[in-house]
C-alpha cells in the first residue's frame, strides 16, 4: 500500500474488493445471459446494471453506501423477476416460469452477497465515513 493511499484513507479491505468483484461479475453475467437469451427482457436487466452503477456513484463508492445500493438492486432484481414470472408470455415457454425464478434467484443471491461483503467492509471502517448525531460527517480516525 502506498503512503499516499494510506494518508488519504483510501485503502480497500478484502471484503470491499470481494463485494466489488461480485457486483462486477454479476453485471457481466447479466449482460452475457441477456445477449445469449435475446428474449426481449434485456431492457429491465440493463436497468439493474445502471442502477448499480448510479447507486455506487451516488454513494461515492464508500462501503456503507455500496451495501445499501446493492441491497436496493437486489430488491429491484426480485421485482423484475416477479414481473417476468407473471407475464403471460413466460407461461407459454416450456419451463419458462421455473427458468425465470432460477435466473432471478441466482442473480438476487449474487447482489445480496455483494451487499453483505460491502456491509462487512463498512463495519470494519475501511474507507467509510461516519455521521455524528447532528448529521455532520467526519472520517473515522478524526477525533
Order of alpha helices (4+ residues) and beta strands (2+ residues): alpha-alpha-alpha-alpha-alpha-alpha-beta-beta
